[in-house]
Amino acid sequence: MDEPQFPPPLPNSRANPESPQKKSWWKKMLTPFAFVGVLLLKLKGLLIPLLKFFPVLLKTGGSMIFTIWLYGMAWGWKFAVGFVLLIFIHECGHLLVARFWGLRVGAPVFIPFMGAFIALKEAPRNAWIEAQVGIGGPMLGTLGAASCFAIYLVTGHAFFAALAFTGFFLNLFNLMPIGFLDGGRIATALSPWLWLVGTISVGAMLFASPSNIILWLILLFSFPRLLSLFRKKTEKELRYFEVAPGQRWLMGALYFGLILFLVVGMVLAGSVAH
């Protein structure tokens, strides 16, 4: 007896296995995605740190580029790059000392025509540490400016002498013993009464240039610390300002020695930069 003949299954029948062409088409479509997935897995150890570091790049790098752009329109891009790098070196001095003492600190952020700052996420434990963080910026910044002057001496390009002069002035200005400037922080380990000297200095500068907004801002934000000189301090505040005589003498030598060096540097660099 002959076996019954059934018609072949239709192409779209469930009984029909997926054709080789259809499999090949899906493989071609999925191959790029699979490749990207494997690549991401291999780079996972690199991508995660980069993503975590992205906010730092946005704050420091972004504000840095924006500041260079603004300064570049006023002074030319070459001088703008050099000037912003000198500010960056100065801020790195604060950052390194703060990290040395285990202080949590933010990345440098640039503010056009105001300089830059690093945000201390926790207060220094005493005046000695605060003074060290304060002087760290001018010390490294002075080294950066001196390097520019050394390049001038080797190459003879007055451009580097001009950068050196600007760097010396920038660090000297920051050493004024007032409020939140570096000199104001250093004064905590020497004598907080130096804040009066800084206030008089800024007042004299305002008398000569009453429309200088930056000087007004310095005076305004320094006012609370100035007032603290004339009120009774708590036991905790008194302990904060306790500094050993040897530490005070060392900080005084560094502070006034740095001022002298910066003044001499400005005179030398200014004699060839103008």
Secondary structure, DSSP 8 states (H G I E B T S, - for coil): ----------TT-TTS---HHHHHHHHHHHHHHHHHHHHHHHTHHHHHHHHHHHHHIIIIIHHHHHHHHHHHHHH-HHHHHHHHHHHHHHHHHHHHHHHHTT--B---EEETTTEEE--BSS--SSHHHHHHHHHHHHHHHHHHHHHHHHHHHHH--HHHHHHHHHHHHHHHHHTS-STTSHHHHHHHHH-TTHHHHHHHHHHHHHHH-TT-HHHHHHHHHHHHHHHHTTS---HHHHHHT---HHHHHHHHHHHHHHHHHHHHHHHHHHHHH-
